[in-house]
């Protein structure tokens, strides 16, 4: 079994487990779930449904690459110009870095970490650690990791997942920004002037 075939599922499992541990710790500390994905018939509900579809697509792509790489490549083909060892190594580095960013940012958020927008309470502004360099390091980690996935498996599906995730997250970020501006006010506006949206 090749390094990508081992590393991709291992990193995905570690990130999923770290997210579950963070969710359980949050629930133990607050008595509430950090998952606030609403299935309403508005923009937020649409974003929630799209996010769920993308998570399933990402996990399916990682599974296909890990277990059936040859069949996967034969069916979908590969972009020849990106199909080489340098891109493979860069992809592995980006995938691993993305997973690390996601886990570290979740940990640094502490009690402020949520999946979705919780309009029932005023959030605490987190502006230290990774959040001093990026307003959205968890989302940055997702895009970084998926860029790595696209380099290791340079075919149409991996690039479609990368682009769809970036569009979905860009949309989600703008909704979160509007919520934080309304909830926190001037301190958040000052933070937004100081720190870039992505990097």
GROMACS elastic network, one bead per residue, 0.5 to 0.9 nm:
[ bonds ]
;  ai    aj funct       b0    kb
    1     4     6  0.83855   500
    1     5     6  0.61400   500
    1     6     6  0.68701   500
    1    66     6  0.88727   500
    2     5     6  0.52096   500
    2     6     6  0.64899   500
    2     7     6  0.86267   500
    3     6     6  0.51852   500
    3     7     6  0.57592   500
    3     8     6  0.83109   500
    3    92     6  0.86235   500
    4     8     6  0.56308   500
    4     9     6  0.84746   500
    4    65     6  0.82025   500
    4    66     6  0.72286   500
    4    88     6  0.82477   500
    4    92     6  0.68929   500
    4   152     6  0.74255   500
    5     8     6  0.60256   500
    5     9     6  0.71476   500
    5    10     6  0.89045   500
    5    62     6  0.88181   500
    5    65     6  0.66640   500
    5    67     6  0.71159   500
    5    69     6  0.78847   500
    6     9     6  0.61439   500
    6    10     6  0.62234   500
    6    11     6  0.87245   500
    6    66     6  0.68605   500
    7    10     6  0.50613   500
    7    11     6  0.59100   500
    7    12     6  0.83987   500
    7    66     6  0.85581   500
    7    92     6  0.77978   500
    7    95     6  0.89000   500
    7    96     6  0.82385   500
    8    11     6  0.53618   500
    8    12     6  0.61287   500
    8    13     6  0.85739   500
    8    62     6  0.63850   500
    8    63     6  0.84237   500
    8    65     6  0.81523   500
    8    66     6  0.68048   500
    8    92     6  0.81238   500
    8    95     6  0.76473   500
    8    96     6  0.83681   500
    8   149     6  0.82556   500
    9    13     6  0.59670   500
    9    14     6  0.84892   500
    9    59     6  0.87589   500
    9    62     6  0.64165   500
    9    63     6  0.69230   500
    9    65     6  0.89375   500
    9    66     6  0.65646   500
   10    13     6  0.51932   500
   10    14     6  0.61600   500
   10    15     6  0.86762   500
   11    14     6  0.50560   500
   11    15     6  0.61267   500
   11    16     6  0.85323   500
   11    95     6  0.80028   500
   11    96     6  0.67369   500
   11    99     6  0.66229   500
   11   100     6  0.89215   500
   12    15     6  0.52444   500
   12    16     6  0.61216   500
   12    17     6  0.85291   500
   12    59     6  0.78405   500
   12    62     6  0.79191   500
   12    99     6  0.75570   500
   13    16     6  0.51238   500
   13    17     6  0.59935   500
   13    18     6  0.84563   500
   14    17     6  0.51088   500
   14    18     6  0.59951   500
   14    19     6  0.85062   500
   14    99     6  0.82389   500
   14   103     6  0.89776   500
   15    18     6  0.50393   500
   15    19     6  0.60888   500
   15    20     6  0.86044   500
   15    99     6  0.60791   500
   15   100     6  0.80054   500
   15   102     6  0.74818   500
   15   103     6  0.64560   500
   16    19     6  0.50896   500
   16    20     6  0.62413   500
   16    21     6  0.86690   500
   17    20     6  0.50313   500
   17    21     6  0.61263   500
   17    22     6  0.85433   500
   18    21     6  0.50377   500
   18    22     6  0.60871   500
   18    23     6  0.85399   500
   18   103     6  0.64860   500
   18   106     6  0.87642   500
   19    22     6  0.50440   500
   19    23     6  0.61212   500
   19    24     6  0.86307   500
   19   102     6  0.88068   500
   19   103     6  0.72333   500
   19   106     6  0.76453   500
   20    24     6  0.61386   500
   20    25     6  0.85269   500
   21    24     6  0.51046   500
   21    25     6  0.60555   500
   21    26     6  0.84666   500
   22    25     6  0.50994   500
   22    26     6  0.60231   500
   22    27     6  0.85503   500
   22    34     6  0.88503   500
   22   103     6  0.89554   500
   22   106     6  0.72762   500
   22   107     6  0.71944   500
   22   110     6  0.82766   500
   22   113     6  0.85885   500
   23    26     6  0.50699   500
   23    27     6  0.61577   500
   23    28     6  0.86112   500
   23    33     6  0.68637   500
   23    34     6  0.60515   500
   23    35     6  0.78526   500
   23   113     6  0.86781   500
   23   114     6  0.86632   500
   24    27     6  0.50413   500
   24    28     6  0.61154   500
   24    29     6  0.86590   500
   24    33     6  0.80508   500
   24    34     6  0.88056   500
   25    28     6  0.50102   500
   25    29     6  0.62063   500
   25    30     6  0.85816   500
   26    29     6  0.52155   500
   26    30     6  0.60040   500
   26    31     6  0.75984   500
   26    32     6  0.72926   500
   26    33     6  0.70556   500
   26    34     6  0.66747   500
   26   110     6  0.75653   500
   26   111     6  0.62054   500
   26   112     6  0.89713   500
   26   113     6  0.81044   500
   27    30     6  0.52785   500
   27    33     6  0.53760   500
   27    34     6  0.71540   500
   28    31     6  0.56683   500
   28    32     6  0.78960   500
   29    32     6  0.82527   500
   29   111     6  0.79280   500
   30    33     6  0.81332   500
   30   111     6  0.78432   500
   32    35     6  0.88142   500
   33    36     6  0.73700   500
   33   114     6  0.84222   500
   34   111     6  0.86764   500
   34   112     6  0.86572   500
   34   113     6  0.66862   500
   34   115     6  0.60379   500
   34   116     6  0.81813   500
   34   118     6  0.85443   500
   35   114     6  0.59496   500
   35   116     6  0.64010   500
   35   117     6  0.87143   500
   35   118     6  0.86671   500
   36   114     6  0.70223   500
   36   115     6  0.58684   500
   36   117     6  0.61394   500
   36   118     6  0.59791   500
   37    44     6  0.83631   500
   37    45     6  0.76354   500
   37    47     6  0.89764   500
   37    48     6  0.57857   500
   37    49     6  0.86326   500
   37   115     6  0.66683   500
   37   116     6  0.50127   500
   37   117     6  0.72204   500
   37   118     6  0.85820   500
   38    44     6  0.70091   500
   38    45     6  0.54904   500
   38    46     6  0.89780   500
   38    48     6  0.64639   500
   38    49     6  0.86885   500
   38   116     6  0.77046   500
   38   117     6  0.84267   500
   39    42     6  0.85016   500
   39    44     6  0.78788   500
   39    46     6  0.75221   500
   39    48     6  0.65924   500
   39    49     6  0.70274   500
   40    43     6  0.82232   500
   40    44     6  0.71039   500
   40    46     6  0.75645   500
   40    48     6  0.87291   500
   41    44     6  0.78890   500
   41    45     6  0.55317   500
   41    46     6  0.68867   500
   42    45     6  0.52058   500
   42    46     6  0.62269   500
   42    47     6  0.86791   500
   43    46     6  0.50948   500
   43    47     6  0.61940   500
   43    48     6  0.86282   500
   43   175     6  0.87561   500
   44    47     6  0.50632   500
   44    48     6  0.61794   500
   44    49     6  0.87641   500
   44   116     6  0.86966   500
   44   117     6  0.84929   500
   44   172     6  0.78966   500
   44   175     6  0.77428   500
   45    49     6  0.62853   500
   45    50     6  0.86380   500
   46    49     6  0.52163   500
   46    50     6  0.61957   500
   46    51     6  0.85565   500
   47    50     6  0.51367   500
   47    51     6  0.60405   500
   47    52     6  0.86765   500
   47   168     6  0.68554   500
   47   169     6  0.86304   500
   47   171     6  0.76185   500
   47   172     6  0.66368   500
   48    51     6  0.51083   500
   48    52     6  0.63172   500
   48    53     6  0.87738   500
   48   116     6  0.77170   500
   48   172     6  0.88096   500
   49    52     6  0.52354   500
   49    53     6  0.63612   500
   49    54     6  0.87432   500
   50    53     6  0.51386   500
   50    54     6  0.62082   500
   50    55     6  0.87230   500
   50   165     6  0.88907   500
   50   168     6  0.71653   500
   51    54     6  0.51206   500
   51    55     6  0.62424   500
   51    56     6  0.87585   500
   51   165     6  0.77946   500
   51   168     6  0.70041   500
   51   169     6  0.82484   500
   52    55     6  0.52042   500
   52    56     6  0.63931   500
   52    57     6  0.86795   500
   53    56     6  0.52447   500
   53    57     6  0.61882   500
   53    58     6  0.86897   500
   54    58     6  0.60324   500
   54    59     6  0.85623   500
   54   161     6  0.70472   500
   54   164     6  0.77074   500
   54   165     6  0.66727   500
   54   168     6  0.88439   500
   55    58     6  0.51216   500
   55    59     6  0.62233   500
   55    60     6  0.85244   500
   55   165     6  0.89741   500
   56    59     6  0.52331   500
   56    60     6  0.60514   500
   56    61     6  0.85790   500
   57    60     6  0.50320   500
   57    61     6  0.60617   500
   57    62     6  0.86023   500
   57   161     6  0.72372   500
   58    61     6  0.51363   500
   58    62     6  0.61973   500
   58    63     6  0.85628   500
   58   146     6  0.83100   500
   58   158     6  0.83320   500
   58   161     6  0.70016   500
   59    62     6  0.51564   500
   59    63     6  0.61244   500
   59    64     6  0.86320   500
   60    63     6  0.50581   500
   60    64     6  0.61291   500
   60    65     6  0.86240   500
   61    64     6  0.50834   500
   61    65     6  0.61324   500
   61    66     6  0.84736   500
   61   149     6  0.89400   500
   61   157     6  0.79249   500
   61   158     6  0.72568   500
   61   161     6  0.88821   500
   62    65     6  0.51966   500
   62    66     6  0.60193   500
   62    67     6  0.85572   500
   62   149     6  0.80931   500
   63    66     6  0.50931   500
   63    67     6  0.59630   500
   63    68     6  0.78452   500
   64    67     6  0.54310   500
   64    68     6  0.52128   500
   64    69     6  0.63670   500
   64    71     6  0.86531   500
   64    72     6  0.64711   500
   65    68     6  0.57447   500
   65    70     6  0.82976   500
   65    72     6  0.67067   500
   65    73     6  0.84810   500
   65   153     6  0.74639   500
   66    69     6  0.61779   500
   67    70     6  0.88877   500
   68    71     6  0.54870   500
   68    72     6  0.58469   500
   68    73     6  0.85246   500
   69    73     6  0.60225   500
   69    74     6  0.85097   500
   69   153     6  0.87530   500
   70    73     6  0.51879   500
   70    74     6  0.61035   500
   70    75     6  0.86735   500
   71    74     6  0.50342   500
   71    75     6  0.61835   500
   71    76     6  0.85485   500
   72    75     6  0.54187   500
   72    76     6  0.60961   500
   72    77     6  0.78131   500
   73    76     6  0.52603   500
   73    78     6  0.64382   500
   73   153     6  0.80000   500
   73   155     6  0.78406   500
   74    77     6  0.54854   500
   74    78     6  0.84087   500
   76   155     6  0.63061   500
   76   156     6  0.69307   500
   76   157     6  0.76423   500
   77    80     6  0.89206   500
   77   154     6  0.82893   500
   77   155     6  0.60172   500
   77   156     6  0.79852   500
   78    81     6  0.88243   500
   78    82     6  0.79686   500
   78    83     6  0.68583   500
   78   153     6  0.71459   500
   78   154     6  0.52921   500
   78   156     6  0.77783   500
   79    82     6  0.56338   500
   79    83     6  0.62521   500
   79   153     6  0.88196   500
   79   154     6  0.55533   500
   79   155     6  0.58873   500
   79   156     6  0.83355   500
   80    83     6  0.50164   500
   80    84     6  0.80818   500
   80   154     6  0.82779   500
   81    84     6  0.76640   500
   82    86     6  0.87446   500
   82    87     6  0.62198   500
   82    88     6  0.85532   500
   82   151     6  0.67606   500
   82   152     6  0.86185   500
   82   153     6  0.88895   500
   82   154     6  0.63409   500
   83    86     6  0.85924   500
   83    87     6  0.67911   500
   83    88     6  0.75706   500
   83   151     6  0.78409   500
   83   152     6  0.79105   500
   83   153     6  0.80174   500
   83   154     6  0.67361   500
   84    87     6  0.55714   500
   84    88     6  0.62795   500
   84    89     6  0.88995   500
   84   152     6  0.88292   500
   85    89     6  0.61441   500
   85    90     6  0.85213   500
   85   152     6  0.89475   500
   86    89     6  0.52847   500
   86    90     6  0.61912   500
   86    91     6  0.85184   500
   87    91     6  0.58835   500
   87    92     6  0.85147   500
   87   148     6  0.86711   500
   87   151     6  0.56485   500
   87   152     6  0.66527   500
   88    91     6  0.50648   500
   88    92     6  0.62295   500
   88    93     6  0.87002   500
   88   148     6  0.82543   500
   88   151     6  0.61017   500
   88   153     6  0.81035   500
   89    92     6  0.51261   500
   89    93     6  0.62411   500
   89    94     6  0.86381   500
   89   148     6  0.89210   500
   89   151     6  0.86248   500
   89   152     6  0.77524   500
   90    93     6  0.51424   500
   90    94     6  0.61470   500
   90    95     6  0.85623   500
   90   148     6  0.68190   500
   90   151     6  0.72411   500
   90   152     6  0.80382   500
   91    94     6  0.51087   500
   91    95     6  0.59917   500
   91    96     6  0.85210   500
   91   145     6  0.80891   500
   91   146     6  0.87512   500
   91   147     6  0.69572   500
   91   149     6  0.60011   500
   91   150     6  0.71959   500
   91   152     6  0.51079   500
   91   153     6  0.85514   500
   92    95     6  0.51285   500
   92    96     6  0.61487   500
   92    97     6  0.84775   500
   92   145     6  0.86054   500
   92   148     6  0.59242   500
   92   149     6  0.75308   500
   92   151     6  0.81964   500
   92   152     6  0.68441   500
   93    96     6  0.52774   500
   93    97     6  0.59907   500
   93    98     6  0.84694   500
   93   145     6  0.86093   500
   93   148     6  0.70375   500
   94    98     6  0.59078   500
   94    99     6  0.85712   500
   94   141     6  0.89466   500
   94   144     6  0.57443   500
   94   145     6  0.53926   500
   94   146     6  0.79887   500
   94   147     6  0.68002   500
   94   149     6  0.79904   500
   94   151     6  0.89493   500
   95    98     6  0.51925   500
   95    99     6  0.63956   500
   95   100     6  0.87944   500
   95   141     6  0.86604   500
   95   142     6  0.87406   500
   95   144     6  0.65961   500
   95   146     6  0.65712   500
   95   147     6  0.72502   500
   95   149     6  0.62139   500
   96    99     6  0.52161   500
   96   100     6  0.62886   500
   96   101     6  0.87129   500
   96   144     6  0.88957   500
   96   145     6  0.67159   500
   96   148     6  0.81904   500
   97   100     6  0.50635   500
   97   101     6  0.61370   500
   97   102     6  0.86798   500
   97   141     6  0.72285   500
   97   144     6  0.72349   500
   97   145     6  0.67740   500
   97   148     6  0.89923   500
   98   101     6  0.51326   500
   98   102     6  0.62940   500
   98   103     6  0.87876   500
   98   138     6  0.84565   500
   98   140     6  0.74268   500
   98   142     6  0.58264   500
   98   143     6  0.72856   500
   98   146     6  0.78296   500
   98   147     6  0.89210   500
   98   148     6  0.82826   500
   99   102     6  0.52300   500
   99   103     6  0.63521   500
   99   104     6  0.86673   500
   99   141     6  0.62605   500
   99   142     6  0.73217   500
   99   144     6  0.84667   500
   99   145     6  0.63849   500
  100   103     6  0.52818   500
  100   104     6  0.60471   500
  100   105     6  0.84303   500
  100   141     6  0.74614   500
  101   104     6  0.52573   500
  101   105     6  0.59141   500
  101   106     6  0.84360   500
  101   130     6  0.83163   500
  101   137     6  0.65532   500
  101   138     6  0.63619   500
  101   139     6  0.89329   500
  101   140     6  0.76760   500
  101   142     6  0.82622   500
  101   144     6  0.88396   500
  102   105     6  0.53454   500
  102   106     6  0.61655   500
  102   107     6  0.86860   500
  102   137     6  0.68984   500
  102   139     6  0.74788   500
  102   140     6  0.79656   500
  102   141     6  0.51447   500
  102   142     6  0.69257   500
  103   106     6  0.52308   500
  103   107     6  0.62750   500
  103   108     6  0.87056   500
  103   138     6  0.77959   500
  103   141     6  0.87555   500
  104   107     6  0.51107   500
  104   108     6  0.61287   500
  104   109     6  0.86889   500
  104   130     6  0.80455   500
  104   137     6  0.88681   500
  104   138     6  0.83916   500
  105   108     6  0.50114   500
  105   109     6  0.61916   500
  105   110     6  0.89238   500
  105   113     6  0.88567   500
  105   129     6  0.81303   500
  105   130     6  0.64454   500
  105   131     6  0.77151   500
  105   136     6  0.86853   500
  105   137     6  0.60930   500
  105   138     6  0.57620   500
  105   141     6  0.87461   500
  106   109     6  0.52910   500
  106   110     6  0.68327   500
  106   113     6  0.62481   500
  106   114     6  0.87615   500
  106   137     6  0.88958   500
  106   138     6  0.70166   500
  107   110     6  0.55245   500
  107   113     6  0.81481   500
  108   112     6  0.89510   500
  108   113     6  0.84597   500
  108   126     6  0.81740   500
  108   128     6  0.81247   500
  108   129     6  0.69322   500
  108   130     6  0.77894   500
  108   131     6  0.84607   500
  109   112     6  0.52603   500
  109   113     6  0.50524   500
  109   114     6  0.87492   500
  109   126     6  0.64047   500
  109   131     6  0.87890   500
  110   113     6  0.57775   500
  111   114     6  0.82976   500
  111   124     6  0.84869   500
  112   123     6  0.64068   500
  112   124     6  0.60484   500
  112   125     6  0.78370   500
  112   126     6  0.75189   500
  114   117     6  0.70676   500
  114   118     6  0.75404   500
  115   118     6  0.86219   500
  116   172     6  0.85730   500
  116   176     6  0.84132   500
  117   120     6  0.89372   500
  117   175     6  0.85328   500
  117   176     6  0.67620   500
  117   179     6  0.78823   500
  118   121     6  0.64814   500
  118   122     6  0.83709   500
  118   123     6  0.82336   500
  119   122     6  0.73696   500
  119   123     6  0.87595   500
  119   179     6  0.78135   500
  119   183     6  0.86811   500
  121   183     6  0.84947   500
  122   180     6  0.83881   500
  122   183     6  0.57333   500
  122   184     6  0.70671   500
  123   180     6  0.75430   500
  123   183     6  0.72483   500
  123   184     6  0.73608   500
  124   184     6  0.79652   500
  125   180     6  0.84685   500
  125   184     6  0.76161   500
  125   187     6  0.81259   500
  125   188     6  0.70965   500
  125   191     6  0.89013   500
  126   129     6  0.86310   500
  126   131     6  0.65914   500
  126   132     6  0.85490   500
  126   135     6  0.88772   500
  127   130     6  0.79241   500
  127   132     6  0.52045   500
  127   133     6  0.86084   500
  127   134     6  0.88603   500
  127   135     6  0.77796   500
  127   191     6  0.73809   500
  127   195     6  0.88132   500
  128   131     6  0.51439   500
  128   133     6  0.83124   500
  129   132     6  0.56184   500
  129   133     6  0.76235   500
  130   133     6  0.55089   500
  130   134     6  0.62743   500
  130   135     6  0.81883   500
  130   136     6  0.86733   500
  130   137     6  0.64045   500
  131   135     6  0.53192   500
  131   136     6  0.70051   500
  131   137     6  0.65791   500
  131   195     6  0.80489   500
  132   135     6  0.72746   500
  132   191     6  0.88235   500
  132   194     6  0.85667   500
  132   195     6  0.65311   500
  133   136     6  0.89947   500
  133   137     6  0.82302   500
  133   195     6  0.61242   500
  133   196     6  0.72011   500
  133   198     6  0.84316   500
  133   199     6  0.63248   500
  134   137     6  0.55460   500
  134   140     6  0.80678   500
  134   195     6  0.60090   500
  134   196     6  0.56575   500
  134   197     6  0.59448   500
  134   198     6  0.53157   500
  135   138     6  0.89966   500
  135   191     6  0.85265   500
  135   192     6  0.75708   500
  135   195     6  0.62683   500
  135   196     6  0.62101   500
  135   197     6  0.50500   500
  135   198     6  0.63534   500
  135   199     6  0.78491   500
  136   139     6  0.54653   500
  136   140     6  0.60784   500
  136   141     6  0.86271   500
  136   173     6  0.78720   500
  136   196     6  0.87274   500
  136   197     6  0.62790   500
  136   198     6  0.59481   500
  136   199     6  0.83816   500
  137   141     6  0.59296   500
  137   142     6  0.85570   500
  137   197     6  0.89584   500
  137   198     6  0.71478   500
  137   199     6  0.82609   500
  138   141     6  0.50401   500
  138   142     6  0.64068   500
  138   143     6  0.88914   500
  139   143     6  0.63358   500
  139   144     6  0.85035   500
  139   166     6  0.85690   500
  139   169     6  0.67993   500
  139   170     6  0.89553   500
  139   173     6  0.87078   500
  139   198     6  0.81405   500
  140   143     6  0.52446   500
  140   144     6  0.60039   500
  140   145     6  0.85137   500
  140   198     6  0.61962   500
  140   199     6  0.79335   500
  141   144     6  0.50100   500
  141   145     6  0.59997   500
  141   146     6  0.84876   500
  142   145     6  0.52204   500
  142   146     6  0.61350   500
  142   147     6  0.85533   500
  142   165     6  0.82844   500
  142   166     6  0.87227   500
  143   146     6  0.51125   500
  143   147     6  0.60384   500
  143   148     6  0.86151   500
  143   162     6  0.68092   500
  143   163     6  0.89009   500
  143   165     6  0.72923   500
  143   166     6  0.64842   500
  143   169     6  0.89108   500
  144   147     6  0.51370   500
  144   148     6  0.64490   500
  144   149     6  0.88156   500
  145   148     6  0.50716   500
  145   149     6  0.63228   500
  145   150     6  0.87929   500
  146   150     6  0.61844   500
  146   151     6  0.86267   500
  146   158     6  0.76930   500
  146   159     6  0.84169   500
  146   161     6  0.77439   500
  146   162     6  0.56192   500
  146   165     6  0.85587   500
  147   150     6  0.51113   500
  147   151     6  0.63778   500
  147   152     6  0.88059   500
  147   158     6  0.85204   500
  147   159     6  0.80128   500
  147   162     6  0.65193   500
  148   151     6  0.50991   500
  148   152     6  0.62352   500
  148   153     6  0.84885   500
  149   152     6  0.52262   500
  149   153     6  0.60001   500
  149   154     6  0.78248   500
  149   158     6  0.67051   500
  149   159     6  0.86202   500
  149   162     6  0.85294   500
  150   153     6  0.51189   500
  150   155     6  0.70313   500
  150   156     6  0.87288   500
  150   157     6  0.85091   500
  150   159     6  0.56788   500
  150   161     6  0.86844   500
  150   162     6  0.73432   500
  151   154     6  0.51092   500
  151   155     6  0.86440   500
  151   158     6  0.85935   500
  151   159     6  0.89056   500
  153   158     6  0.68088   500
  154   157     6  0.84815   500
  154   158     6  0.66942   500
  154   159     6  0.72310   500
  155   158     6  0.58050   500
  155   159     6  0.65055   500
  155   160     6  0.87403   500
  156   159     6  0.53116   500
  156   160     6  0.59919   500
  156   161     6  0.86134   500
  157   161     6  0.61200   500
  157   162     6  0.85760   500
  158   161     6  0.51470   500
  158   162     6  0.62184   500
  158   163     6  0.87657   500
  159   163     6  0.61655   500
  159   164     6  0.84721   500
  160   163     6  0.52539   500
  160   164     6  0.59659   500
  160   165     6  0.83733   500
  161   164     6  0.51646   500
  161   165     6  0.59145   500
  161   166     6  0.84840   500
  162   165     6  0.52534   500
  162   166     6  0.61862   500
  162   167     6  0.87182   500
  163   166     6  0.51243   500
  163   167     6  0.62013   500
  163   168     6  0.85459   500
  164   167     6  0.51808   500
  164   168     6  0.60301   500
  164   169     6  0.85049   500
  165   168     6  0.50256   500
  165   169     6  0.59422   500
  165   170     6  0.83726   500
  166   169     6  0.52026   500
  166   170     6  0.59980   500
  166   171     6  0.85739   500
  167   170     6  0.51284   500
  167   171     6  0.62680   500
  167   172     6  0.86771   500
  168   171     6  0.51831   500
  168   172     6  0.62027   500
  168   173     6  0.86175   500
  169   173     6  0.58935   500
  169   174     6  0.85656   500
  170   173     6  0.51366   500
  170   174     6  0.64442   500
  170   175     6  0.89276   500
  171   174     6  0.53972   500
  171   175     6  0.66283   500
  171   176     6  0.88754   500
  172   175     6  0.52131   500
  172   176     6  0.62274   500
  172   177     6  0.86053   500
  173   176     6  0.50242   500
  173   177     6  0.60232   500
  173   178     6  0.86582   500
  173   197     6  0.84411   500
  174   178     6  0.62909   500
  174   179     6  0.86599   500
  175   178     6  0.52440   500
  175   179     6  0.63206   500
  175   180     6  0.87267   500
  176   179     6  0.50064   500
  176   180     6  0.60658   500
  176   181     6  0.84799   500
  177   180     6  0.51158   500
  177   181     6  0.60099   500
  177   182     6  0.85204   500
  177   188     6  0.88346   500
  177   192     6  0.89196   500
  178   181     6  0.51703   500
  178   182     6  0.62203   500
  178   183     6  0.85760   500
  179   182     6  0.52011   500
  179   183     6  0.60027   500
  179   184     6  0.83822   500
  180   184     6  0.55397   500
  180   185     6  0.71622   500
  180   188     6  0.67602   500
  180   189     6  0.88339   500
  181   184     6  0.55799   500
  181   186     6  0.74494   500
  181   187     6  0.86311   500
  181   188     6  0.60290   500
  181   189     6  0.65517   500
  182   185     6  0.56450   500
  183   188     6  0.88205   500
  184   187     6  0.64687   500
  184   188     6  0.58541   500
  184   189     6  0.84639   500
  185   188     6  0.56589   500
  185   189     6  0.64345   500
  185   190     6  0.89421   500
  186   190     6  0.60850   500
  186   191     6  0.84888   500
  187   190     6  0.51746   500
  187   191     6  0.62171   500
  187   192     6  0.86382   500
  188   192     6  0.60422   500
  188   193     6  0.86424   500
  189   193     6  0.63359   500
  189   194     6  0.88030   500
  190   193     6  0.51987   500
  190   194     6  0.64488   500
  190   195     6  0.88536   500
  191   194     6  0.51146   500
  191   195     6  0.60678   500
  192   195     6  0.54342   500
  192   196     6  0.68242   500
  192   197     6  0.76306   500
  193   196     6  0.74734   500
  195   198     6  0.86206   500
  195   199     6  0.79434   500
  196   199     6  0.55287   500
